Every structure is written in structure tokens, then in C-alpha cells.
Amino acid sequence: MRDVQTLADEYVAYAKKHLELEERNADYVKNRVLEILSSCEGETPDADEADMIYGALSLMPAQVNSRFQAQKNEDAKLATDWLYGYCVKNDYVKKAVLDKNPRFESEGLIVTINKAKPEFRDPKKAASGNAVAGGYPLCSICRENEGYGGRSKRTLRTVDLTMGGENWFWQYSPYGYFREHGIAVNCTHTPMHVDHTTFGKLMDFVDQFPHYFIGCNAPLPRIGGSVLAHDHYQGGGEILPMHKAGAAVTLSHPDYLHTTVEVVDWQGTVVRAVSKDRNEISALCEKIRAKWVSYCDPAIGIIPEDGDGVHNAISPTVVKTARGYEMSLILRSNITSERYPDGIFHAHPEYHFIKKESIGLIEAQGLFILPGRLESELAEIEALIEGGKLLPEAYEAFRLVYEEAGEIFRNNPAAGAHAAMQKELGRICNRILENTAVFKDRAKTVEFLTDLGCVK
């Protein structure tokens, strides 16, 4: 191992160049780094020791917040650019790891293979908020995680937000699914919920950061996020495919003269309210939400509540455009059946070899996060297709993609089996979105809206 003094000097020089370490604090920080390095047993610091080092090199949370708020007052985009860049440079955001994740566009969707994190299949963990024994912090996204060594959060830095008159904070995700993926988190540890105040909070966010989108997972297991015990939203600097989708049907409502209502041309069931009038957007979206959470149609499997609890919920998501606020409401149901124990409106079993995890807010908007195991598994299938070999019994679960990607390949062998597989994954992800649609016929969505008083 190199001389610890030299190594500490290199870390301090990095912090001066990239992390805004002031000369007056350099000796103090160097001593903290030397203390950490003196306990390192290997040739180089391990992941936890590196987290300790970069935590010591980083600005204190109050300094980061002050720097961000001052920049935000001048230019909100420059402020988020600075904060995201800082979180990359202090190694909280693992961008080098994220950049290795395969990502491609296929059949109108964005498909990624997440090699950085294991598959998440336990809805009970979502309900608990990934709490740990001891109760501190209460869950994995509480603000008390800032600097907490027990979860390797020494480099986490958050900034203050106000939404709906409440204190929230913003942080970036260390393993984000899209560009500048972050979460807005309620400072109070309170369960996820969507009510009439949610729409105003989401619009407050895009008023402050019009270059970002923001949305809220449905607050129910199987159709929501991985942390349901703590109220939070997800957003960032990438406009996802659903927001780009046009209107299949356009309606209006006599009580909301400045608002357009659209049935979105999308595989899931999505209603979009468009207006420059915040009050109208909030009132109309609440009207739609209230109707949906009590909507019942057993003939198509929709039961709002039974002995297993509440089943209907919405995922609202908003962008700000030249048309005003575009608030999309994704209608969701998490009800199960004997045939579909993981959810009637979830990925059906024939697709579980590709995706069994919950279809949450991000995927419902057209960005699919597939498990890392698929990279090697699908490469094996591609080799079989290109070699004209039969599918071995060990890969029987992959027969669907073997046959369909094989047909695509045979129709265009020059493009290669890998391109055929990417096209096939896009097709399967589209089918999964269709599985999540509560109304398979758009006429039912129109009927739902006309029952609320909307007219074509």
C-alpha cells in the first residue's frame, strides 16, 4: 500500500478540485482521512472504508443545502446540475456502475438491465419500508440516513424542499434508473398516500424544477414502490415514453372549462388532465381519483375492497410543458386471484422469467428495469438462435423468447440475434403493460370519464 500520507494528500487534492474543500479545512479533513486509512487492512480501502473517506471529504449537509438553495434562486437547472454532479463526484451516485447497465429503446419503450441491484420480490419489505432492527433510522429513506454508516450513507447529501406548505427534501438515487433519478421525501415518516393534496405538491415541484418530471407510486403493495412506509415521490431529468404518448380520445368537462381531458394512447390505462389552471387540475384529478378508488366491476376483475384490503389506487405523474401542467393518472389495481396470485393486473406468469417484480411508477411510464441475471441468460439464448441449436431443457422457461426472437432473427439475420432479442424484449414489455391495464378496451376508459360528466 502506498504511503498513507501520500494517499491522504491525493484524497485531499481531489476534494479541493471536485468537492469544494476549502483550504482552511484541508488539514482537518486530511487528519480524518489518515485516521480511516490507518485502520485499512487491505492494499486499498474496501467499499465501506471508501464510503467513510468520501464522507469525510464531502461538504457538510448544511453547506450543500446552502450552496444548492443559493444556486436555485438564480437558476433551478444549474442547481440540480451542480447537486447531481457533486453526488457523482463524492461517490454517492454510482454513475460508473450505472453506465455499465445495458439500455436500449425497443418498440416505443426504454429497456434497461439492472446489474447493480438484486431482484426485489418481497412486497412485505415494501410495506415495512425496509426497516431494520433497532428502529434507527426508521426506514431506508428517512432523512436520518444522511451520514449514517450502518447503511453506508456517509456520502448522502439532501436539500430542502417545500411542497404543499410541508417540509420535504430531495436526494438522488445511488443506483438511479434514468437520468438524474431522484426522490422527494417527506421529512415526516408517514405512510405513502395519494389524496387531494398530492396533485398540488407535485405541481409545486415542477414549478420549482420545470426541467424535471415528478410522480407518485400507487400506495399499495404489488403496484407501488419498494418503500411504502414513507411518503415519497420519484422524478428526474428524463421525459419517459408515456409522457410523449399522444391522446387516443380527447374530452372536456363543463365544470373545468380551462382543462382538457385525454385518454392516453398507451398500453396501460392512463387519463391525462392538461391545463394551466392549478386549481382545475387538482379538483378534476381528485374527482377522477375518488371515482376510481371506489370503482367496482367484478365482470372484469375490479373489486375496490375486500377482506384482503383496498385494491384500487392511482399513480399520478406530472410534467410542465407549453400546454401547462400535464398530469397523468395511471389507474391501478393490485387485486389477486387463484389464477393470478401475484396480481390480475400484474405481469402474467408467462412473462415472470423476464419480469416478476412489481410494475411501479417508472415502468408504468415505459422504462422497464429488468433483472441483471438476464444479461447472461439471454446471451445464451442468442447464441443458440444464431447457431441454429435446439433449446436445452435447462432453458425451457425461456421458450417464448427463444421462439419469437428466433423468428425475428430468421426474418432479418443480417441484424443479428442480439438485435432480435432487444426487439423481442420490447414486445414482451409492451405485453406486460397491457396486463397492467385495468380497462382493456379504451371505450371503457371513455365510459368511466363520461360517467364523471366529461364529454367528447
Helices and strands as residue ranges (DSSP letters): H 4-18, H 23-38, H 47-57, H 61-74, H 76-89, H 95-98, E 103-106, E 109-114, H 123-128, G 143-145, G 149-151, E 159-163, E 166-172, E 182-186, H 196-208, E 213-215, E 232-236, H 241-244, E 247-253, E 256-264, E 270-275, H 278-293, G 298-300, E 305-306, E 309-310, E 312-321, E 324-333, G 349-351, H 361-364, E 367-371, H 374-386, G 393-398, H 399-411, G 413-415, H 417-436, H 442-450
